[in-house]
Amino acid sequence: MKLTIYSLRGVEFEGNAMSFNVKTKSGEITLLDHHRPLITLLEEGAAKIGLLDQSVRNFEIKSGFLEMDDHDNLSILAD
């Protein structure tokens, strides 16, 4: 999936990812390729980006929301 993380400072991450794990208002979720379209609010905590080279990148989130569209584009607007 193509992942883009935006903050007030600008684009924090843009690239391909295998997975994205984050806390939401409904609980912790992991998004993978071909996930159903989704828009949800994010909770404070560490988000984990699973990269194509099998490494993991952590990203701290205070609040925000995410949108997964039906073309495997995941956009995060985070504080």
N, C-alpha and C positions, 0 to 999 in steps of 0.2 A: 504494500500500500504506500501511497505517497503521503508523508506526514509533514505538516507545517505547523510550527508553534510560534505564535505571535505574542509579544508582550508590549508594554508601554515603551520599552527601549527599542523595539523593532522586531525583526525576525530572529528568533533564538535558535531555531533548528529548521532545516528544510532538506528533505531527502527521503529515500526509501527505507521502510522499516518492516520487519517481520511481525512485530507485535507492539502494542502500547497498553500498559497497565496503569490504572489511575483510580483514585477514590472519587466516587460520585455521591450525590445526595441519596441515591438508592442503594449504595454499597460499592464495593470494589469490583471493577470490571477489567477484562482484557479484550482488546479488539485485535482481530487478525484480518488477513485478506478476505474479501467477500463477506464481511460482516454486514448485517442488514443496516439500512440507513438509520441514523440515530442522532438526536440532539439532546444533550443533558448538561446539567450544572455540575461543576467540579467542587470537591471539598479540598481543604488544606491537606497537604501531604506530599510524599515523593512519588513522582511518576517515573515509570521505567520504560525506556525505549529499547526494544530488542532489534538490534541492527542485523543487516544481511550477513556480516562476517561473524555472527554468533556472539558478538560483544554486547554489553548492556550499557546504556547511558542513562544516568539519573538526572532528573529535572525537578526542582522544588516548585510546588504550586501553592499559592495562598488561596486563590479563588479563580473562577473562570467558567468557561463552558467549552464543549466540544461538539463538532458536527462531523459525522461520517456520512458521505453521500453514496449513491449507488454506483459510483465509478471508482471505488477504492481510494478516494481522497479524504484524508482525515485532517481537519483543521482544528487547532486548539487556540483559544484566546485566553491567556492566563496572566495573572498578576503575580 
